[in-house]
Amino acid sequence: MPSWLVPLICLVAFVGFIWFAFRQGTKVMSDKADNGGSDLPGMGSGDSSGGGSHHGF
């Protein structure tokens, strides 16, 4: 097996993985309407939890 074939296969696999990840990322829908327009979880306008942790005590 030629010595350049293994790095070529690794490069093709890496580029394929990156392509797959970006393709999947474009299919994810944003739920900005559900969290009050904030990008951070738990920071929506309707969140009245006070920011504390919920352990069920």
C-alpha atoms as a printed R data frame, in Angstrom:
   type eleno elety resid chain resno       x      y      z
1  ATOM     1    CA   MET     A     1   0.000  0.000  0.000
2  ATOM     2    CA   PRO     A     2   1.447  3.408 -0.916
3  ATOM     3    CA   SER     A     3   2.410  5.641  2.018
4  ATOM     4    CA   TRP     A     4   0.241  8.518  0.750
5  ATOM     5    CA   LEU     A     5  -2.952  6.452  0.733
6  ATOM     6    CA   VAL     A     6  -3.537  6.358  4.509
7  ATOM     7    CA   PRO     A     7  -3.381 10.168  4.970
8  ATOM     8    CA   LEU     A     8  -5.633 10.591  1.931
9  ATOM     9    CA   ILE     A     9  -8.232  8.229  3.423
10 ATOM    10    CA   CYS     A    10  -8.040 10.079  6.752
11 ATOM    11    CA   LEU     A    11  -8.494 13.425  5.017
12 ATOM    12    CA   VAL     A    12 -11.499 12.183  3.044
13 ATOM    13    CA   ALA     A    13 -13.063 10.762  6.218
14 ATOM    14    CA   PHE     A    14 -12.472 14.026  8.116
15 ATOM    15    CA   VAL     A    15 -13.928 16.189  5.336
16 ATOM    16    CA   GLY     A    16 -16.897 13.836  5.087
17 ATOM    17    CA   PHE     A    17 -17.526 14.105  8.814
18 ATOM    18    CA   ILE     A    18 -17.363 17.913  8.717
19 ATOM    19    CA   TRP     A    19 -19.727 17.965  5.724
20 ATOM    20    CA   PHE     A    20 -22.157 15.657  7.545
21 ATOM    21    CA   ALA     A    21 -22.057 17.799 10.714
22 ATOM    22    CA   PHE     A    22 -22.765 21.021  8.828
23 ATOM    23    CA   ARG     A    23 -25.540 19.360  6.852
24 ATOM    24    CA   GLN     A    24 -27.185 18.151 10.063
25 ATOM    25    CA   GLY     A    25 -26.696 21.574 11.660
26 ATOM    26    CA   THR     A    26 -28.666 23.285  8.920
27 ATOM    27    CA   LYS     A    27 -31.638 20.996  9.598
28 ATOM    28    CA   VAL     A    28 -31.947 21.969 13.284
29 ATOM    29    CA   MET     A    29 -34.831 24.374 13.854
30 ATOM    30    CA   SER     A    30 -34.497 27.208 16.349
31 ATOM    31    CA   ASP     A    31 -37.059 27.492 19.143
32 ATOM    32    CA   LYS     A    32 -36.665 31.234 19.778
33 ATOM    33    CA   ALA     A    33 -40.442 31.625 20.077
34 ATOM    34    CA   ASP     A    34 -40.490 29.144 22.980
35 ATOM    35    CA   ASN     A    35 -37.783 30.765 25.109
36 ATOM    36    CA   GLY     A    36 -38.820 34.407 24.793
37 ATOM    37    CA   GLY     A    37 -36.247 35.293 22.130
38 ATOM    38    CA   SER     A    38 -33.193 34.547 24.261
39 ATOM    39    CA   ASP     A    39 -30.453 32.272 22.987
40 ATOM    40    CA   LEU     A    40 -29.592 31.116 26.508
41 ATOM    41    CA   PRO     A    41 -31.565 28.269 28.086
42 ATOM    42    CA   GLY     A    42 -33.722 29.322 31.020
43 ATOM    43    CA   MET     A    43 -33.450 33.029 30.246
44 ATOM    44    CA   GLY     A    44 -36.780 33.498 28.480
45 ATOM    45    CA   SER     A    45 -39.258 36.221 29.417
46 ATOM    46    CA   GLY     A    46 -41.714 33.681 30.861
47 ATOM    47    CA   ASP     A    47 -39.188 32.014 33.181
48 ATOM    48    CA   SER     A    48 -40.245 32.591 36.789
49 ATOM    49    CA   SER     A    49 -38.032 29.950 38.355
50 ATOM    50    CA   GLY     A    50 -35.646 32.488 39.877
51 ATOM    51    CA   GLY     A    51 -32.620 30.757 38.399
52 ATOM    52    CA   GLY     A    52 -32.263 28.278 41.229
53 ATOM    53    CA   SER     A    53 -31.511 24.640 40.725
54 ATOM    54    CA   HIS     A    54 -34.380 22.177 40.918
55 ATOM    55    CA   HIS     A    55 -33.425 19.065 42.832
56 ATOM    56    CA   GLY     A    56 -36.914 18.015 43.911
57 ATOM    57    CA   PHE     A    57 -36.429 18.633 47.619
